[in-house]
Structures are given as structure tokens and as C-alpha cells.
Amino acid sequence: MIDRDRALSLPFAPLTFEVERGRLRAFARSTGETNPIYRDVDAARAAGHPDLPAPPTFFFTMGLERDEPLGYLGELGIDLRFVLHGEQAFDYRQVAYAGDTLVLQDRITDVYDKRGGAMEFIVKETAFHRAGTLVATAKSVLVVRDPEAAA
């Protein structure tokens, strides 16, 4: 069983992320985004953007830049073989652009269980700031199956 108090107080170091044109283009291509504003600087500027905007859901990839993006699960004694990504949501406040430097700050906001502890849920929120101003937040929910509780 996940120690809820420990999870909620787990510290996460901030992560600085440089938004690069090449990464934005690659992400747009890999997700099938066809709008030229995500690949062509001239098209982006013609649409009123100062540079290439970050495509929707690009924010998810930023957190994967940590040396050990799931290392916090090990700190909580969670076996990765029993983890499933259950949900992802974003709240966009501003557009992020190529050339931006964003600071990501993670925190676990909830831990709860269902089915008598057979399934536990970890809710993690990430705030994305540019020069101290909130750009977006992301919320992810991981599902942790407890094979002993399920038996």
C-alpha cells in the first residue's frame, strides 16, 4: 500500500526546459499535426505568433526530460511492473513558444484506492512557468495494481 502522507510530501526539484523549434516540429510530425503553424515559422508569424507555438499535449513530453522521470515511484516503493498511465489533462493559460524557457514543478496532490486497495491511484500535477508566470498545468493519474490485494 502506498504511504499517502509520504507521497503527498515527496519533494520534486524544479526542472528547467528549453523549448526548441526542432523538438516542436518533431512532436507535431509524430502526432500527425498538419497545421503549418507548428512547423513553419513564417506560417506561425502570419497567424500572429512570435514563433512556433507548442502543439497541444507537448507539455507532457517536457517532464520526461528528468534523469529518472518515474524515479519518485521507486522512492515510494512502487514496482513499475504494476503501473499504468490512467489519465492526462491540461489547463492552458498561455501559449508556449520556441525559444521559451519553462520551469516545471511537480507535486503529488492525491493518493487514493479502489476495490479494497487492489488499485491505487497517484495524482500528480505539474505547473509550467515562464519568467514566474503560469503558462499551463498538467494533471496525470497513475494506476498501481496491488497483485496481493487483488488475489
N, CA and C atoms as a LAMMPS dump frame, in Angstrom:
ITEM: TIMESTEP
0
ITEM: NUMBER OF ATOMS
453
ITEM: BOX BOUNDS ff ff ff
-5.0000000000000000e+02 5.0000000000000000e+02
-5.0000000000000000e+02 5.0000000000000000e+02
-5.0000000000000000e+02 5.0000000000000000e+02
ITEM: ATOMS id mol type element x y z
1 1 1 N 0.836 -1.175 0
2 1 2 C 0 0 0
3 1 3 C 0.886 1.245 0
4 2 1 N 0.483 2.242 -0.782
5 2 2 C 1.246 3.48 -0.901
6 2 3 C 1.048 4.322 0.359
7 3 1 N 2.142 4.807 0.894
8 3 2 C 2.099 5.698 2.056
9 3 3 C 1.653 7.073 1.565
10 4 1 N 0.389 7.39 1.781
11 4 2 C -0.202 8.62 1.261
12 4 3 C 0.51 9.863 1.79
13 5 1 N 0.771 9.921 3.085
14 5 2 C 1.42 11.096 3.668
15 5 3 C 2.805 11.307 3.07
16 6 1 N 3.531 10.218 2.908
17 6 2 C 4.876 10.324 2.321
18 6 3 C 4.783 10.804 0.87
19 7 1 N 3.829 10.25 0.128
20 7 2 C 3.674 10.647 -1.272
21 7 3 C 3.334 12.13 -1.385
22 8 1 N 2.42 12.598 -0.564
23 8 2 C 1.991 13.998 -0.631
24 8 3 C 3.095 14.977 -0.228
25 9 1 N 4.051 14.51 0.554
26 9 2 C 5.138 15.396 0.989
27 9 3 C 6.432 15.171 0.196
28 10 1 N 6.392 14.3 -0.795
29 10 2 C 7.589 13.986 -1.58
30 10 3 C 8.078 15.227 -2.33
31 11 1 N 9.339 15.606 -2.148
32 11 2 C 9.837 16.795 -2.842
33 11 3 C 10.248 16.476 -4.283
34 12 1 N 9.975 17.404 -5.169
35 12 2 C 10.399 17.309 -6.569
36 12 3 C 11.213 18.559 -6.875
37 13 1 N 12.398 18.373 -7.408
38 13 2 C 13.217 19.517 -7.805
39 13 3 C 12.61 20.137 -9.059
40 14 1 N 12.66 21.461 -9.178
41 14 2 C 12.171 22.078 -10.413
42 14 3 C 13.049 21.653 -11.593
43 15 1 N 12.458 21.643 -12.761
44 15 2 C 13.175 21.278 -13.986
45 15 3 C 13.056 22.436 -14.966
46 16 1 N 14.188 22.9 -15.484
47 16 2 C 14.193 23.954 -16.497
48 16 3 C 14.227 23.301 -17.871
49 17 1 N 13.338 23.763 -18.745
50 17 2 C 13.181 23.162 -20.07
51 17 3 C 13.242 24.256 -21.126
52 18 1 N 14.12 24.064 -22.11
53 18 2 C 14.228 24.994 -23.233
54 18 3 C 13.359 24.473 -24.376
55 19 1 N 12.388 25.262 -24.796
56 19 2 C 11.502 24.875 -25.892
57 19 3 C 12.225 25.179 -27.204
58 20 1 N 12.503 24.131 -27.968
59 20 2 C 13.297 24.268 -29.196
60 20 3 C 12.436 24.013 -30.428
61 21 1 N 12.696 24.772 -31.489
62 21 2 C 11.935 24.606 -32.737
63 21 3 C 11.97 23.167 -33.257
64 22 1 N 13.146 22.585 -33.28
65 22 2 C 13.269 21.226 -33.825
66 22 3 C 12.418 20.224 -33.069
67 23 1 N 12.367 20.365 -31.76
68 23 2 C 11.553 19.448 -30.945
69 23 3 C 10.067 19.68 -31.189
70 24 1 N 9.678 20.955 -31.345
71 24 2 C 8.275 21.248 -31.639
72 24 3 C 7.875 20.654 -32.985
73 25 1 N 8.729 20.82 -33.986
74 25 2 C 8.442 20.255 -35.311
75 25 3 C 8.35 18.731 -35.249
76 26 1 N 9.291 18.122 -34.568
77 26 2 C 9.289 16.655 -34.467
78 26 3 C 8.039 16.157 -33.75
79 27 1 N 7.64 16.849 -32.699
80 27 2 C 6.439 16.445 -31.968
81 27 3 C 5.208 16.588 -32.855
82 28 1 N 5.098 17.713 -33.554
83 28 2 C 3.951 17.921 -34.439
84 28 3 C 3.896 16.828 -35.502
85 29 1 N 5.026 16.508 -36.077
86 29 2 C 5.1 15.465 -37.107
87 29 3 C 4.699 14.107 -36.532
88 30 1 N 5.232 13.782 -35.364
89 30 2 C 4.984 12.456 -34.778
90 30 3 C 3.544 12.271 -34.322
91 31 1 N 2.844 13.382 -34.039
92 31 2 C 1.451 13.28 -33.605
93 31 3 C 0.472 13.486 -34.757
94 32 1 N 0.997 13.696 -35.963
95 32 2 C 0.137 13.852 -37.126
96 32 3 C -0.475 15.24 -37.255
97 33 1 N 0.077 16.206 -36.54
98 33 2 C -0.431 17.584 -36.616
99 33 3 C -0.085 18.164 -37.98
100 34 1 N -1.093 18.616 -38.722
101 34 2 C -0.863 19.12 -40.081
102 34 3 C -0.93 20.64 -40.197
103 35 1 N -1.325 21.325 -39.146
104 35 2 C -1.396 22.78 -39.204
105 35 3 C 0.02 23.331 -39.358
106 36 1 N 0.282 24.109 -40.411
107 36 2 C 1.651 24.582 -40.655
108 36 3 C 2.214 25.5 -39.568
109 37 1 N 1.365 26.088 -38.712
110 37 2 C 1.912 26.979 -37.675
111 37 3 C 2.816 26.232 -36.703
112 38 1 N 2.701 24.895 -36.656
113 38 2 C 3.527 24.104 -35.739
114 38 3 C 4.844 23.656 -36.371
115 39 1 N 5.024 23.949 -37.671
116 39 2 C 6.244 23.51 -38.349
117 39 3 C 6.977 24.638 -39.071
118 40 1 N 6.224 25.665 -39.498
119 40 2 C 6.772 26.722 -40.35
120 40 3 C 6.698 28.067 -39.622
121 41 1 N 7.862 28.667 -39.384
122 41 2 C 7.914 29.922 -38.629
123 41 3 C 7.139 31.02 -39.354
124 42 1 N 7.252 31.085 -40.681
125 42 2 C 6.531 32.116 -41.427
126 42 3 C 5.019 31.942 -41.274
127 43 1 N 4.538 30.711 -41.332
128 43 2 C 3.104 30.442 -41.155
129 43 3 C 2.673 30.815 -39.737
130 44 1 N 3.512 30.509 -38.757
131 44 2 C 3.188 30.853 -37.369
132 44 3 C 3.103 32.371 -37.207
133 45 1 N 4.057 33.086 -37.781
134 45 2 C 4.055 34.555 -37.669
135 45 3 C 2.878 35.172 -38.422
136 46 1 N 2.543 34.583 -39.575
137 46 2 C 1.388 35.077 -40.336
138 46 3 C 0.093 34.89 -39.542
139 47 1 N 0.078 33.907 -38.662
140 47 2 C -1.099 33.65 -37.823
141 47 3 C -1.063 34.455 -36.521
142 48 1 N -0.048 35.308 -36.354
143 48 2 C 0.013 36.179 -35.186
144 48 3 C 0.882 35.681 -34.046
145 49 1 N 1.614 34.595 -34.251
146 49 2 C 2.502 34.054 -33.219
147 49 3 C 3.917 34.608 -33.4
148 50 1 N 4.668 34.815 -32.332
149 50 2 C 6.047 35.297 -32.466
150 50 3 C 7.021 34.226 -32.963
151 51 1 N 6.647 32.964 -32.813
152 51 2 C 7.491 31.838 -33.243
153 51 3 C 6.596 30.611 -33.267
154 52 1 N 7.185 29.432 -33.447
155 52 2 C 6.381 28.21 -33.45
156 52 3 C 5.744 28.012 -32.081
157 53 1 N 4.417 27.82 -32.031
158 53 2 C 3.777 27.513 -30.752
159 53 3 C 3.941 26.035 -30.416
160 54 1 N 3.893 25.737 -29.136
161 54 2 C 3.946 24.33 -28.708
162 54 3 C 2.614 23.669 -29.05
163 55 1 N 2.638 22.53 -29.75
164 55 2 C 1.386 21.83 -30.064
165 55 3 C 0.708 21.319 -28.794
166 56 1 N -0.603 21.131 -28.862
167 56 2 C -1.304 20.552 -27.706
168 56 3 C -0.638 19.239 -27.266
169 57 1 N -0.587 19.023 -26.013
170 57 2 C -0.01 17.861 -25.312
171 57 3 C 1.52 17.813 -25.342
172 58 1 N 2.189 18.774 -25.993
173 58 2 C 3.651 18.808 -25.962
174 58 3 C 4.167 18.902 -24.531
175 59 1 N 3.393 19.541 -23.67
176 59 2 C 3.806 19.721 -22.275
177 59 3 C 4.084 18.378 -21.595
178 60 1 N 3.38 17.329 -22.004
179 60 2 C 3.605 16.005 -21.413
180 60 3 C 5.056 15.557 -21.593
181 61 1 N 5.628 15.84 -22.751
182 61 2 C 6.984 15.368 -23.046
183 61 3 C 8.054 16.049 -22.206
184 62 1 N 7.784 17.265 -21.758
185 62 2 C 8.795 18.012 -21.015
186 62 3 C 9.207 17.291 -19.73
187 63 1 N 8.244 16.763 -19.008
188 63 2 C 8.542 16.073 -17.755
189 63 3 C 9.365 14.82 -17.939
190 64 1 N 9.362 14.282 -19.154
191 64 2 C 10.149 13.077 -19.427
192 64 3 C 11.635 13.383 -19.557
193 65 1 N 12.002 14.653 -19.503
194 65 2 C 13.402 15.059 -19.603
195 65 3 C 14.181 14.855 -18.303
196 66 1 N 13.493 14.578 -17.232
197 66 2 C 14.209 14.313 -15.97
198 66 3 C 15.112 13.091 -16.145
199 67 1 N 16.193 13.055 -15.396
200 67 2 C 17.088 11.901 -15.46
201 67 3 C 16.325 10.605 -15.194
202 68 1 N 15.449 10.63 -14.224
203 68 2 C 14.614 9.474 -13.897
204 68 3 C 13.177 9.957 -13.737
205 69 1 N 12.438 10.082 -14.852
206 69 2 C 11.105 10.672 -14.767
207 69 3 C 10.127 9.915 -13.872
208 70 1 N 10.364 8.635 -13.656
209 70 2 C 9.498 7.848 -12.773
210 70 3 C 10.218 7.451 -11.489
211 71 1 N 11.336 8.106 -11.212
212 71 2 C 12.122 7.785 -10.025
213 71 3 C 11.348 7.944 -8.726
214 72 1 N 10.406 8.857 -8.709
215 72 2 C 9.617 9.064 -7.487
216 72 3 C 8.808 7.825 -7.122
217 73 1 N 8.448 7.023 -8.124
218 73 2 C 7.704 5.794 -7.826
219 73 3 C 8.579 4.809 -7.053
220 74 1 N 9.842 4.72 -7.427
221 74 2 C 10.778 3.874 -6.691
222 74 3 C 10.95 4.344 -5.262
223 75 1 N 10.978 5.682 -5.08
224 75 2 C 11.09 6.231 -3.727
225 75 3 C 9.89 5.848 -2.867
226 76 1 N 8.763 5.617 -3.516
227 76 2 C 7.551 5.227 -2.792
228 76 3 C 7.395 3.707 -2.71
229 77 1 N 8.409 2.97 -3.207
230 77 2 C 8.379 1.507 -3.135
231 77 3 C 7.424 0.868 -4.123
232 78 1 N 7.157 1.536 -5.224
233 78 2 C 6.205 1.024 -6.215
234 78 3 C 6.948 0.28 -7.31
235 79 1 N 6.492 -0.918 -7.597
236 79 2 C 7.058 -1.764 -8.646
237 79 3 C 6.462 -1.332 -9.984
238 80 1 N 7.313 -0.878 -10.912
239 80 2 C 6.847 -0.369 -12.199
240 80 3 C 6.083 -1.41 -13.025
241 81 1 N 6.26 -2.672 -12.729
242 81 2 C 5.525 -3.701 -13.475
243 81 3 C 4.022 -3.608 -13.253
244 82 1 N 3.608 -2.91 -12.2
245 82 2 C 2.194 -2.844 -11.853
246 82 3 C 1.605 -1.443 -12.039
247 83 1 N 2.289 -0.615 -12.858
248 83 2 C 1.863 0.777 -13.054
249 83 3 C 1.287 0.958 -14.454
250 84 1 N 0.202 1.716 -14.515
251 84 2 C -0.451 2.036 -15.78
252 84 3 C -0.773 3.526 -15.789
253 85 1 N -0.51 4.186 -16.92
254 85 2 C -0.889 5.596 -17.062
255 85 3 C -2.392 5.632 -17.284
256 86 1 N -3.128 6.265 -16.356
257 86 2 C -4.576 6.203 -16.409
258 86 3 C -5.269 7.424 -16.981
259 87 1 N -4.669 8.596 -16.832
260 87 2 C -5.367 9.81 -17.25
261 87 3 C -4.367 10.941 -17.414
262 88 1 N -4.68 11.87 -18.32
263 88 2 C -3.867 13.061 -18.527
264 88 3 C -4.802 14.214 -18.865
265 89 1 N -4.597 15.37 -18.254
266 89 2 C -5.405 16.556 -18.541
267 89 3 C -4.501 17.78 -18.493
268 90 1 N -4.866 18.792 -19.272
269 90 2 C -4.085 20.029 -19.339
270 90 3 C -4.999 21.226 -19.139
271 91 1 N -4.455 22.258 -18.514
272 91 2 C -5.131 23.543 -18.373
273 91 3 C -4.144 24.583 -18.904
274 92 1 N -4.446 25.114 -20.092
275 92 2 C -3.554 26.074 -20.736
276 92 3 C -3.959 27.494 -20.368
277 93 1 N -3.007 28.279 -19.901
278 93 2 C -3.245 29.685 -19.559
279 93 3 C -2.658 30.61 -20.623
280 94 1 N -1.527 30.205 -21.185
281 94 2 C -0.832 30.964 -22.221
282 94 3 C -0.233 29.984 -23.208
283 95 1 N 0.204 30.485 -24.333
284 95 2 C 0.863 29.649 -25.335
285 95 3 C 2.363 29.66 -25.06
286 96 1 N 2.987 28.509 -25.154
287 96 2 C 4.449 28.426 -25.062
288 96 3 C 4.996 28.41 -26.489
289 97 1 N 6.155 29.037 -26.668
290 97 2 C 6.738 29.178 -27.997
291 97 3 C 8.182 28.687 -28.023
292 98 1 N 8.632 28.377 -29.232
293 98 2 C 10.05 28.078 -29.428
294 98 3 C 10.849 29.26 -28.888
295 99 1 N 11.897 28.939 -28.161
296 99 2 C 12.73 29.969 -27.55
297 99 3 C 12.395 30.235 -26.095
298 100 1 N 11.236 29.771 -25.654
299 100 2 C 10.865 29.95 -24.25
300 100 3 C 11.697 29.043 -23.34
301 101 1 N 11.916 29.53 -22.144
302 101 2 C 12.483 28.712 -21.071
303 101 3 C 11.368 28.54 -20.053
304 102 1 N 10.986 27.288 -19.829
305 102 2 C 9.925 26.983 -18.878
306 102 3 C 10.502 26.268 -17.672
307 103 1 N 9.93 26.526 -16.525
308 103 2 C 10.317 25.827 -15.307
309 103 3 C 9.124 24.966 -14.894
310 104 1 N 9.386 23.67 -14.756
311 104 2 C 8.359 22.716 -14.378
312 104 3 C 8.482 22.408 -12.899
313 105 1 N 7.344 22.376 -12.223
314 105 2 C 7.33 21.997 -10.814
315 105 3 C 6.243 20.956 -10.597
316 106 1 N 6.666 19.765 -10.195
317 106 2 C 5.758 18.648 -9.945
318 106 3 C 5.386 18.583 -8.473
319 107 1 N 4.214 18.012 -8.219
320 107 2 C 3.834 17.666 -6.85
321 107 3 C 2.72 16.631 -6.92
322 108 1 N 2.746 15.728 -5.978
323 108 2 C 1.673 14.748 -5.86
324 108 3 C 0.56 15.406 -5.053
325 109 1 N -0.651 15.386 -5.603
326 109 2 C -1.766 16.081 -4.96
327 109 3 C -2.781 15.134 -4.327
328 110 1 N -2.724 13.848 -4.683
329 110 2 C -3.672 12.917 -4.085
330 110 3 C -3.197 11.49 -4.286
331 111 1 N -3.57 10.647 -3.352
332 111 2 C -3.384 9.196 -3.441
333 111 3 C -4.647 8.583 -2.862
334 112 1 N -5.256 7.696 -3.623
335 112 2 C -6.471 7.043 -3.133
336 112 3 C -6.537 5.637 -3.716
337 113 1 N -7.439 4.833 -3.18
338 113 2 C -7.547 3.462 -3.665
339 113 3 C -8.992 3.111 -3.978
340 114 1 N -9.138 2.037 -4.72
341 114 2 C -10.447 1.458 -5.059
342 114 3 C -10.33 -0.051 -4.96
343 115 1 N -11.476 -0.684 -4.924
344 115 2 C -11.547 -2.146 -4.866
345 115 3 C -10.759 -2.712 -3.691
346 116 1 N -10.971 -2.096 -2.547
347 116 2 C -10.34 -2.595 -1.336
348 116 3 C -8.825 -2.556 -1.358
349 117 1 N -8.255 -1.601 -2.098
350 117 2 C -6.799 -1.469 -2.163
351 117 3 C -6.168 -2.218 -3.319
352 118 1 N -6.968 -2.933 -4.112
353 118 2 C -6.413 -3.664 -5.256
354 118 3 C -5.884 -2.708 -6.325
355 119 1 N -6.451 -1.505 -6.356
356 119 2 C -5.989 -0.475 -7.291
357 119 3 C -5.784 0.822 -6.517
358 120 1 N -4.575 1.363 -6.634
359 120 2 C -4.268 2.637 -6.009
360 120 3 C -3.993 3.654 -7.109
361 121 1 N -4.301 4.911 -6.824
362 121 2 C -4.177 5.97 -7.808
363 121 3 C -3.297 7.079 -7.249
364 122 1 N -2.353 7.535 -8.069
365 122 2 C -1.477 8.647 -7.707
366 122 3 C -1.776 9.792 -8.657
367 123 1 N -2.172 10.919 -8.098
368 123 2 C -2.456 12.104 -8.901
369 123 3 C -1.264 13.05 -8.768
370 124 1 N -0.661 13.376 -9.912
371 124 2 C 0.495 14.278 -9.925
372 124 3 C 0.159 15.478 -10.801
373 125 1 N 0.443 16.654 -10.275
374 125 2 C 0.226 17.877 -11.045
375 125 3 C 1.566 18.541 -11.318
376 126 1 N 1.664 19.118 -12.507
377 126 2 C 2.869 19.833 -12.902
378 126 3 C 2.47 21.242 -13.313
379 127 1 N 3.148 22.222 -12.738
380 127 2 C 2.957 23.624 -13.122
381 127 3 C 4.111 24.011 -14.038
382 128 1 N 3.778 24.727 -15.119
383 128 2 C 4.76 25.186 -16.1
384 128 3 C 4.775 26.714 -16.044
385 129 1 N 5.92 27.274 -15.672
386 129 2 C 6.054 28.735 -15.543
387 129 3 C 7.067 29.27 -16.551
388 130 1 N 6.783 30.463 -17.049
389 130 2 C 7.728 31.206 -17.89
390 130 3 C 7.954 32.537 -17.185
391 131 1 N 9.184 32.772 -16.776
392 131 2 C 9.538 34.019 -16.076
393 131 3 C 8.591 34.281 -14.91
394 132 1 N 8.249 33.232 -14.167
395 132 2 C 7.423 33.365 -12.984
396 132 3 C 5.926 33.402 -13.231
397 133 1 N 5.507 33.363 -14.497
398 133 2 C 4.082 33.405 -14.839
399 133 3 C 3.617 32.016 -15.25
400 134 1 N 2.483 31.593 -14.703
401 134 2 C 1.936 30.279 -15.029
402 134 3 C 1.504 30.221 -16.488
403 135 1 N 2.02 29.237 -17.215
404 135 2 C 1.68 29.028 -18.615
405 135 3 C 0.631 27.922 -18.734
406 136 1 N 0.819 26.855 -17.969
407 136 2 C -0.098 25.718 -18.045
408 136 3 C 0.086 24.828 -16.821
409 137 1 N -0.9 23.978 -16.606
410 137 2 C -0.765 22.906 -15.621
411 137 3 C -1.161 21.608 -16.297
412 138 1 N -0.559 20.541 -15.822
413 138 2 C -0.89 19.211 -16.315
414 138 3 C -1.206 18.338 -15.116
415 139 1 N -2.179 17.484 -15.283
416 139 2 C -2.54 16.535 -14.232
417 139 3 C -2.477 15.14 -14.838
418 140 1 N -1.75 14.259 -14.168
419 140 2 C -1.695 12.869 -14.612
420 140 3 C -2.11 11.969 -13.464
421 141 1 N -2.726 10.871 -13.829
422 141 2 C -3.134 9.88 -12.847
423 141 3 C -2.501 8.557 -13.231
424 142 1 N -1.758 7.99 -12.293
425 142 2 C -1.177 6.669 -12.486
426 142 3 C -1.975 5.675 -11.668
427 143 1 N -2.193 4.511 -12.249
428 143 2 C -2.892 3.423 -11.571
429 143 3 C -1.85 2.389 -11.169
430 144 1 N -1.874 2.002 -9.914
431 144 2 C -0.951 0.999 -9.394
432 144 3 C -1.764 -0.188 -8.934
433 145 1 N -1.53 -1.311 -9.564
434 145 2 C -2.246 -2.538 -9.206
435 145 3 C -1.481 -3.26 -8.105
436 146 1 N -2.181 -3.684 -7.088
437 146 2 C -1.576 -4.455 -5.999
438 146 3 C -1.977 -5.912 -6.206
439 147 1 N -1.057 -6.721 -6.746
440 147 2 C -1.422 -8.117 -7.048
441 147 3 C -1.807 -8.92 -5.811
442 148 1 N -1.286 -8.557 -4.649
443 148 2 C -1.631 -9.271 -3.428
444 148 3 C -3.049 -8.936 -2.967
445 149 1 N -3.443 -7.677 -3.116
446 149 2 C -4.79 -7.273 -2.718
447 149 3 C -5.834 -7.822 -3.679
448 150 1 N -5.423 -8 -4.95
449 150 2 C -6.356 -8.488 -5.959
450 150 3 C -6.623 -9.982 -5.823
451 151 1 N -5.728 -10.68 -5.125
452 151 2 C -5.859 -12.143 -5.018
453 151 3 C -6.961 -12.572 -4.084
